[in-house]
Amino acid sequence: MNTNGLAYPRWEREGPVSRFFIGPSVSVYQVEEIELIGGSIFVVSASGKADLVGQFESEKSAKEACVRDLADREKHLGEEIAGWGLNTR
């Protein structure tokens, strides 16, 4: 029996949608896979917001964009990520 807590941050996928969680029930990014005739695209947005991060040809590229966007937000906003009220200390 595993008694350790769940590790954060982490990605969880449910159907065509992946979410990046930094804590229990606190998702920061959402990646939605949209199937097209020539293949899928992955649309990234900030969870609970209308902030579109971008669209990508692979889920890996989409997740890498989330990491860059989060680092950029932290750099420009100091210790707190605006709108999420999360302290990164």
VOZA-142476 format. One record per atom (N, C-alpha, C): residue number from 1; chain; x, y, z. Coordinates in Angstrom, 3 decimals, padded with zeros to 6 digits. Example, Ala and Ser with C-alpha at 12.3 -4.5 7.8 and 13.67 -1.06 7.14 Angstrom:
<nodes>
<node i="1" ch="A" X="013.190" Y="-005.690" Z="007.800"/>
<node i="1" ch="A" X="012.300" Y="-004.500" Z="007.800"/>
<node i="1" ch="A" X="013.200" Y="-003.300" Z="007.800"/>
<node i="2" ch="A" X="012.850" Y="-002.250" Z="007.080"/>
<node i="2" ch="A" X="013.670" Y="-001.060" Z="007.140"/>
<node i="2" ch="A" X="012.900" Y="000.030" Z="007.870"/>
</nodes>
This chain:
<nodes>
<node i="1" ch="A" X="000.841" Y="-001.178" Z="000.000"/>
<node i="1" ch="A" X="000.000" Y="000.000" Z="000.000"/>
<node i="1" ch="A" X="000.885" Y="001.239" Z="000.000"/>
<node i="2" ch="A" X="000.630" Y="002.153" Z="-000.911"/>
<node i="2" ch="A" X="001.382" Y="003.389" Z="-001.019"/>
<node i="2" ch="A" X="000.766" Y="004.435" Z="-000.104"/>
<node i="3" ch="A" X="001.543" Y="004.916" Z="000.864"/>
<node i="3" ch="A" X="001.041" Y="005.922" Z="001.793"/>
<node i="3" ch="A" X="001.549" Y="007.310" Z="001.453"/>
<node i="4" ch="A" X="002.388" Y="007.423" Z="000.409"/>
<node i="4" ch="A" X="002.885" Y="008.732" Z="000.001"/>
<node i="4" ch="A" X="001.777" Y="009.524" Z="-000.675"/>
<node i="5" ch="A" X="001.833" Y="010.843" Z="-000.512"/>
<node i="5" ch="A" X="000.874" Y="011.699" Z="-001.192"/>
<node i="5" ch="A" X="001.169" Y="011.744" Z="-002.675"/>
<node i="6" ch="A" X="000.240" Y="012.257" Z="-003.441"/>
<node i="6" ch="A" X="000.428" Y="012.381" Z="-004.877"/>
<node i="6" ch="A" X="001.439" Y="013.487" Z="-005.159"/>
<node i="7" ch="A" X="002.300" Y="013.248" Z="-006.121"/>
<node i="7" ch="A" X="003.344" Y="014.213" Z="-006.461"/>
<node i="7" ch="A" X="002.784" Y="015.347" Z="-007.322"/>
<node i="8" ch="A" X="003.150" Y="016.557" Z="-006.991"/>
<node i="8" ch="A" X="002.784" Y="017.748" Z="-007.769"/>
<node i="8" ch="A" X="004.050" Y="018.522" Z="-008.049"/>
<node i="9" ch="A" X="004.136" Y="019.202" Z="-009.123"/>
<node i="9" ch="A" X="003.158" Y="019.339" Z="-010.199"/>
<node i="9" ch="A" X="003.105" Y="018.082" Z="-011.057"/>
<node i="10" ch="A" X="002.004" Y="017.902" Z="-011.755"/>
<node i="10" ch="A" X="001.862" Y="016.732" Z="-012.624"/>
<node i="10" ch="A" X="000.772" Y="016.969" Z="-013.662"/>
<node i="11" ch="A" X="000.843" Y="016.154" Z="-014.705"/>
<node i="11" ch="A" X="-000.159" Y="016.170" Z="-015.768"/>
<node i="11" ch="A" X="-001.133" Y="015.030" Z="-015.549"/>
<node i="12" ch="A" X="-002.410" Y="015.289" Z="-015.795"/>
<node i="12" ch="A" X="-003.442" Y="014.251" Z="-015.783"/>
<node i="12" ch="A" X="-004.214" Y="014.361" Z="-017.086"/>
<node i="13" ch="A" X="-004.509" Y="013.223" Z="-017.675"/>
<node i="13" ch="A" X="-005.264" Y="013.215" Z="-018.937"/>
<node i="13" ch="A" X="-006.590" Y="012.500" Z="-018.728"/>
<node i="14" ch="A" X="-007.633" Y="013.131" Z="-019.243"/>
<node i="14" ch="A" X="-008.967" Y="012.533" Z="-019.217"/>
<node i="14" ch="A" X="-009.574" Y="012.738" Z="-020.595"/>
<node i="15" ch="A" X="-009.645" Y="011.669" Z="-021.371"/>
<node i="15" ch="A" X="-010.143" Y="011.776" Z="-022.743"/>
<node i="15" ch="A" X="-009.224" Y="012.649" Z="-023.579"/>
<node i="16" ch="A" X="-009.786" Y="013.588" Z="-024.322"/>
<node i="16" ch="A" X="-008.956" Y="014.432" Z="-025.187"/>
<node i="16" ch="A" X="-008.329" Y="015.635" Z="-024.469"/>
<node i="17" ch="A" X="-008.471" Y="015.711" Z="-023.144"/>
<node i="17" ch="A" X="-007.994" Y="016.875" Z="-022.401"/>
<node i="17" ch="A" X="-006.955" Y="016.469" Z="-021.353"/>
<node i="18" ch="A" X="-005.827" Y="017.185" Z="-021.359"/>
<node i="18" ch="A" X="-004.809" Y="017.038" Z="-020.315"/>
<node i="18" ch="A" X="-004.825" Y="018.305" Z="-019.472"/>
<node i="19" ch="A" X="-004.595" Y="018.148" Z="-018.188"/>
<node i="19" ch="A" X="-004.517" Y="019.305" Z="-017.297"/>
<node i="19" ch="A" X="-003.240" Y="019.230" Z="-016.479"/>
<node i="20" ch="A" X="-002.623" Y="020.386" Z="-016.267"/>
<node i="20" ch="A" X="-001.414" Y="020.505" Z="-015.470"/>
<node i="20" ch="A" X="-001.818" Y="020.980" Z="-014.085"/>
<node i="21" ch="A" X="-001.609" Y="020.132" Z="-013.084"/>
<node i="21" ch="A" X="-001.976" Y="020.451" Z="-011.710"/>
<node i="21" ch="A" X="-000.739" Y="020.813" Z="-010.904"/>
<node i="22" ch="A" X="-000.841" Y="021.888" Z="-010.125"/>
<node i="22" ch="A" X="000.258" Y="022.245" Z="-009.229"/>
<node i="22" ch="A" X="-000.089" Y="021.905" Z="-007.782"/>
<node i="23" ch="A" X="-001.304" Y="021.459" Z="-007.562"/>
<node i="23" ch="A" X="-001.758" Y="021.024" Z="-006.252"/>
<node i="23" ch="A" X="-003.100" Y="020.330" Z="-006.411"/>
<node i="24" ch="A" X="-003.609" Y="019.742" Z="-005.333"/>
<node i="24" ch="A" X="-004.912" Y="019.070" Z="-005.424"/>
<node i="24" ch="A" X="-005.997" Y="020.038" Z="-005.897"/>
<node i="25" ch="A" X="-006.653" Y="019.689" Z="-006.957"/>
<node i="25" ch="A" X="-007.753" Y="020.469" Z="-007.537"/>
<node i="25" ch="A" X="-007.335" Y="021.852" Z="-008.028"/>
<node i="26" ch="A" X="-006.029" Y="022.097" Z="-008.215"/>
<node i="26" ch="A" X="-005.568" Y="023.385" Z="-008.714"/>
<node i="26" ch="A" X="-004.859" Y="023.160" Z="-010.046"/>
<node i="27" ch="A" X="-005.616" Y="023.308" Z="-011.129"/>
<node i="27" ch="A" X="-005.006" Y="023.143" Z="-012.446"/>
<node i="27" ch="A" X="-004.677" Y="024.518" Z="-013.005"/>
<node i="28" ch="A" X="-003.540" Y="024.591" Z="-013.693"/>
<node i="28" ch="A" X="-003.073" Y="025.851" Z="-014.237"/>
<node i="28" ch="A" X="-003.282" Y="025.905" Z="-015.743"/>
<node i="29" ch="A" X="-003.016" Y="024.787" Z="-016.427"/>
<node i="29" ch="A" X="-003.145" Y="024.755" Z="-017.875"/>
<node i="29" ch="A" X="-004.007" Y="023.586" Z="-018.307"/>
<node i="30" ch="A" X="-004.641" Y="023.781" Z="-019.465"/>
<node i="30" ch="A" X="-005.451" Y="022.735" Z="-020.075"/>
<node i="30" ch="A" X="-005.007" Y="022.581" Z="-021.517"/>
<node i="31" ch="A" X="-004.759" Y="021.339" Z="-021.935"/>
<node i="31" ch="A" X="-004.374" Y="021.031" Z="-023.318"/>
<node i="31" ch="A" X="-005.469" Y="020.159" Z="-023.907"/>
<node i="32" ch="A" X="-006.138" Y="020.675" Z="-024.929"/>
<node i="32" ch="A" X="-007.219" Y="019.923" Z="-025.562"/>
<node i="32" ch="A" X="-006.771" Y="019.428" Z="-026.927"/>
<node i="33" ch="A" X="-006.912" Y="018.127" Z="-027.140"/>
<node i="33" ch="A" X="-006.582" Y="017.529" Z="-028.428"/>
<node i="33" ch="A" X="-007.797" Y="017.617" Z="-029.337"/>
<node i="34" ch="A" X="-007.597" Y="018.197" Z="-030.510"/>
<node i="34" ch="A" X="-008.668" Y="018.319" Z="-031.491"/>
<node i="34" ch="A" X="-008.246" Y="017.524" Z="-032.724"/>
<node i="35" ch="A" X="-009.034" Y="016.511" Z="-033.050"/>
<node i="35" ch="A" X="-008.710" Y="015.661" Z="-034.198"/>
<node i="35" ch="A" X="-009.182" Y="016.309" Z="-035.486"/>
<node i="36" ch="A" X="-008.256" Y="016.391" Z="-036.448"/>
<node i="36" ch="A" X="-008.549" Y="016.929" Z="-037.773"/>
<node i="36" ch="A" X="-008.254" Y="015.853" Z="-038.814"/>
<node i="37" ch="A" X="-008.582" Y="016.101" Z="-040.051"/>
<node i="37" ch="A" X="-008.357" Y="015.113" Z="-041.112"/>
<node i="37" ch="A" X="-006.877" Y="014.780" Z="-041.247"/>
<node i="38" ch="A" X="-005.996" Y="015.770" Z="-041.202"/>
<node i="38" ch="A" X="-004.564" Y="015.542" Z="-041.381"/>
<node i="38" ch="A" X="-003.831" Y="015.157" Z="-040.114"/>
<node i="39" ch="A" X="-004.508" Y="015.065" Z="-039.014"/>
<node i="39" ch="A" X="-003.894" Y="014.758" Z="-037.720"/>
<node i="39" ch="A" X="-004.472" Y="015.662" Z="-036.649"/>
<node i="40" ch="A" X="-003.972" Y="015.535" Z="-035.449"/>
<node i="40" ch="A" X="-004.490" Y="016.308" Z="-034.324"/>
<node i="40" ch="A" X="-003.716" Y="017.599" Z="-034.124"/>
<node i="41" ch="A" X="-004.399" Y="018.585" Z="-033.529"/>
<node i="41" ch="A" X="-003.723" Y="019.762" Z="-033.005"/>
<node i="41" ch="A" X="-004.024" Y="019.813" Z="-031.512"/>
<node i="42" ch="A" X="-003.167" Y="020.465" Z="-030.780"/>
<node i="42" ch="A" X="-003.309" Y="020.561" Z="-029.334"/>
<node i="42" ch="A" X="-003.411" Y="022.032" Z="-028.965"/>
<node i="43" ch="A" X="-004.552" Y="022.421" Z="-028.397"/>
<node i="43" ch="A" X="-004.820" Y="023.811" Z="-028.048"/>
<node i="43" ch="A" X="-004.599" Y="023.974" Z="-026.547"/>
<node i="44" ch="A" X="-003.747" Y="024.949" Z="-026.201"/>
<node i="44" ch="A" X="-003.386" Y="025.177" Z="-024.807"/>
<node i="44" ch="A" X="-004.018" Y="026.472" Z="-024.329"/>
<node i="45" ch="A" X="-004.658" Y="026.405" Z="-023.156"/>
<node i="45" ch="A" X="-005.198" Y="027.607" Z="-022.535"/>
<node i="45" ch="A" X="-004.952" Y="027.540" Z="-021.039"/>
<node i="46" ch="A" X="-004.973" Y="028.704" Z="-020.423"/>
<node i="46" ch="A" X="-004.867" Y="028.766" Z="-018.976"/>
<node i="46" ch="A" X="-006.208" Y="028.307" Z="-018.409"/>
<node i="47" ch="A" X="-006.193" Y="027.385" Z="-017.483"/>
<node i="47" ch="A" X="-007.433" Y="026.834" Z="-016.932"/>
<node i="47" ch="A" X="-008.266" Y="027.923" Z="-016.267"/>
<node i="48" ch="A" X="-009.546" Y="027.897" Z="-016.548"/>
<node i="48" ch="A" X="-010.472" Y="028.831" Z="-015.937"/>
<node i="48" ch="A" X="-010.349" Y="030.249" Z="-016.475"/>
<node i="49" ch="A" X="-009.595" Y="030.428" Z="-017.533"/>
<node i="49" ch="A" X="-009.400" Y="031.756" Z="-018.106"/>
<node i="49" ch="A" X="-009.547" Y="031.663" Z="-019.619"/>
<node i="50" ch="A" X="-009.663" Y="032.795" Z="-020.251"/>
<node i="50" ch="A" X="-009.744" Y="032.839" Z="-021.704"/>
<node i="50" ch="A" X="-008.368" Y="033.052" Z="-022.323"/>
<node i="51" ch="A" X="-007.308" Y="032.893" Z="-021.529"/>
<node i="51" ch="A" X="-005.943" Y="033.103" Z="-022.013"/>
<node i="51" ch="A" X="-005.507" Y="031.935" Z="-022.892"/>
<node i="52" ch="A" X="-005.419" Y="032.174" Z="-024.187"/>
<node i="52" ch="A" X="-004.942" Y="031.157" Z="-025.119"/>
<node i="52" ch="A" X="-003.423" Y="031.228" Z="-025.146"/>
<node i="53" ch="A" X="-002.768" Y="030.112" Z="-024.851"/>
<node i="53" ch="A" X="-001.316" Y="030.040" Z="-024.887"/>
<node i="53" ch="A" X="-000.854" Y="029.760" Z="-026.312"/>
<node i="54" ch="A" X="-001.570" Y="028.874" Z="-027.022"/>
<node i="54" ch="A" X="-001.224" Y="028.580" Z="-028.402"/>
<node i="54" ch="A" X="-001.787" Y="027.254" Z="-028.855"/>
<node i="55" ch="A" X="-001.484" Y="026.903" Z="-030.102"/>
<node i="55" ch="A" X="-001.873" Y="025.595" Z="-030.632"/>
<node i="55" ch="A" X="-000.636" Y="024.950" Z="-031.232"/>
<node i="56" ch="A" X="-000.538" Y="023.622" Z="-031.074"/>
<node i="56" ch="A" X="000.683" Y="022.899" Z="-031.388"/>
<node i="56" ch="A" X="000.365" Y="021.599" Z="-032.108"/>
<node i="57" ch="A" X="001.371" Y="021.061" Z="-032.791"/>
<node i="57" ch="A" X="001.193" Y="019.827" Z="-033.552"/>
<node i="57" ch="A" X="001.409" Y="018.578" Z="-032.717"/>
<node i="58" ch="A" X="001.999" Y="018.716" Z="-031.513"/>
<node i="58" ch="A" X="002.193" Y="017.547" Z="-030.656"/>
<node i="58" ch="A" X="001.886" Y="017.917" Z="-029.214"/>
<node i="59" ch="A" X="001.486" Y="016.905" Z="-028.458"/>
<node i="59" ch="A" X="001.195" Y="017.140" Z="-027.045"/>
<node i="59" ch="A" X="002.474" Y="017.521" Z="-026.300"/>
<node i="60" ch="A" X="003.591" Y="016.934" Z="-026.696"/>
<node i="60" ch="A" X="004.873" Y="017.264" Z="-026.064"/>
<node i="60" ch="A" X="005.194" Y="018.747" Z="-026.227"/>
<node i="61" ch="A" X="005.033" Y="019.274" Z="-027.434"/>
<node i="61" ch="A" X="005.280" Y="020.699" Z="-027.685"/>
<node i="61" ch="A" X="004.327" Y="021.571" Z="-026.872"/>
<node i="62" ch="A" X="003.091" Y="021.146" Z="-026.753"/>
<node i="62" ch="A" X="002.107" Y="021.899" Z="-025.983"/>
<node i="62" ch="A" X="002.505" Y="021.956" Z="-024.511"/>
<node i="63" ch="A" X="002.939" Y="020.837" Z="-023.966"/>
<node i="63" ch="A" X="003.346" Y="020.803" Z="-022.562"/>
<node i="63" ch="A" X="004.602" Y="021.640" Z="-022.329"/>
<node i="64" ch="A" X="005.531" Y="021.614" Z="-023.284"/>
<node i="64" ch="A" X="006.736" Y="022.440" Z="-023.167"/>
<node i="64" ch="A" X="006.367" Y="023.922" Z="-023.182"/>
<node i="65" ch="A" X="005.361" Y="024.298" Z="-023.968"/>
<node i="65" ch="A" X="004.903" Y="025.689" Z="-024.010"/>
<node i="65" ch="A" X="004.307" Y="026.095" Z="-022.661"/>
<node i="66" ch="A" X="003.625" Y="025.170" Z="-022.000"/>
<node i="66" ch="A" X="003.066" Y="025.453" Z="-020.682"/>
<node i="66" ch="A" X="004.177" Y="025.752" Z="-019.677"/>
<node i="67" ch="A" X="005.240" Y="024.969" Z="-019.727"/>
<node i="67" ch="A" X="006.369" Y="025.180" Z="-018.825"/>
<node i="67" ch="A" X="006.972" Y="026.561" Z="-019.069"/>
<node i="68" ch="A" X="007.159" Y="026.929" Z="-020.335"/>
<node i="68" ch="A" X="007.715" Y="028.247" Z="-020.664"/>
<node i="68" ch="A" X="006.782" Y="029.364" Z="-020.216"/>
<node i="69" ch="A" X="005.479" Y="029.193" Z="-020.450"/>
<node i="69" ch="A" X="004.510" Y="030.224" Z="-020.086"/>
<node i="69" ch="A" X="004.472" Y="030.419" Z="-018.573"/>
<node i="70" ch="A" X="004.492" Y="029.331" Z="-017.825"/>
<node i="70" ch="A" X="004.466" Y="029.426" Z="-016.367"/>
<node i="70" ch="A" X="005.724" Y="030.126" Z="-015.854"/>
<node i="71" ch="A" X="006.890" Y="029.784" Z="-016.400"/>
<node i="71" ch="A" X="008.141" Y="030.435" Z="-016.002"/>
<node i="71" ch="A" X="008.101" Y="031.919" Z="-016.329"/>
<node i="72" ch="A" X="007.531" Y="032.262" Z="-017.480"/>
<node i="72" ch="A" X="007.432" Y="033.661" Z="-017.883"/>
<node i="72" ch="A" X="006.501" Y="034.431" Z="-016.949"/>
<node i="73" ch="A" X="005.376" Y="033.827" Z="-016.605"/>
<node i="73" ch="A" X="004.440" Y="034.482" Z="-015.674"/>
<node i="73" ch="A" X="005.096" Y="034.706" Z="-014.321"/>
<node i="74" ch="A" X="005.813" Y="033.708" Z="-013.826"/>
<node i="74" ch="A" X="006.482" Y="033.838" Z="-012.531"/>
<node i="74" ch="A" X="007.547" Y="034.929" Z="-012.582"/>
<node i="75" ch="A" X="008.281" Y="035.006" Z="-013.683"/>
<node i="75" ch="A" X="009.348" Y="035.991" Z="-013.820"/>
<node i="75" ch="A" X="008.778" Y="037.411" Z="-013.835"/>
<node i="76" ch="A" X="007.702" Y="037.612" Z="-014.584"/>
<node i="76" ch="A" X="007.135" Y="038.952" Z="-014.726"/>
<node i="76" ch="A" X="006.251" Y="039.364" Z="-013.552"/>
<node i="77" ch="A" X="005.757" Y="038.413" Z="-012.809"/>
<node i="77" ch="A" X="004.839" Y="038.744" Z="-011.727"/>
<node i="77" ch="A" X="005.440" Y="038.490" Z="-010.345"/>
<node i="78" ch="A" X="006.709" Y="038.202" Z="-010.291"/>
<node i="78" ch="A" X="007.355" Y="037.984" Z="-009.002"/>
<node i="78" ch="A" X="006.949" Y="036.669" Z="-008.392"/>
<node i="79" ch="A" X="006.640" Y="036.702" Z="-007.118"/>
<node i="79" ch="A" X="006.352" Y="035.481" Z="-006.362"/>
<node i="79" ch="A" X="004.949" Y="034.936" Z="-006.585"/>
<node i="80" ch="A" X="004.031" Y="035.765" Z="-007.083"/>
<node i="80" ch="A" X="002.640" Y="035.321" Z="-007.201"/>
<node i="80" ch="A" X="002.199" Y="035.275" Z="-008.652"/>
<node i="81" ch="A" X="001.521" Y="034.228" Z="-009.051"/>
<node i="81" ch="A" X="000.980" Y="034.102" Z="-010.398"/>
<node i="81" ch="A" X="-000.382" Y="034.790" Z="-010.407"/>
<node i="82" ch="A" X="-000.487" Y="035.848" Z="-011.211"/>
<node i="82" ch="A" X="-001.707" Y="036.662" Z="-011.218"/>
<node i="82" ch="A" X="-002.930" Y="035.829" Z="-011.564"/>
<node i="83" ch="A" X="-003.990" Y="036.074" Z="-010.838"/>
<node i="83" ch="A" X="-005.252" Y="035.407" Z="-011.124"/>
<node i="83" ch="A" X="-005.418" Y="034.071" Z="-010.451"/>
<node i="84" ch="A" X="-004.301" Y="033.393" Z="-010.127"/>
<node i="84" ch="A" X="-004.422" Y="032.093" Z="-009.477"/>
<node i="84" ch="A" X="-004.202" Y="032.210" Z="-007.979"/>
<node i="85" ch="A" X="-003.585" Y="033.309" Z="-007.517"/>
<node i="85" ch="A" X="-003.344" Y="033.498" Z="-006.103"/>
<node i="85" ch="A" X="-002.432" Y="032.457" Z="-005.506"/>
<node i="86" ch="A" X="-001.487" Y="031.955" Z="-006.295"/>
<node i="86" ch="A" X="-000.601" Y="030.911" Z="-005.831"/>
<node i="86" ch="A" X="000.745" Y="031.491" Z="-005.472"/>
<node i="87" ch="A" X="001.235" Y="031.160" Z="-004.315"/>
<node i="87" ch="A" X="002.552" Y="031.604" Z="-003.892"/>
<node i="87" ch="A" X="003.538" Y="030.515" Z="-004.230"/>
<node i="88" ch="A" X="004.575" Y="030.825" Z="-004.998"/>
<node i="88" ch="A" X="005.502" Y="029.811" Z="-005.473"/>
<node i="88" ch="A" X="006.701" Y="029.619" Z="-004.544"/>
<node i="89" ch="A" X="006.677" Y="030.256" Z="-003.379"/>
<node i="89" ch="A" X="007.801" Y="030.094" Z="-002.433"/>
<node i="89" ch="A" X="007.870" Y="028.708" Z="-001.891"/>
</nodes>
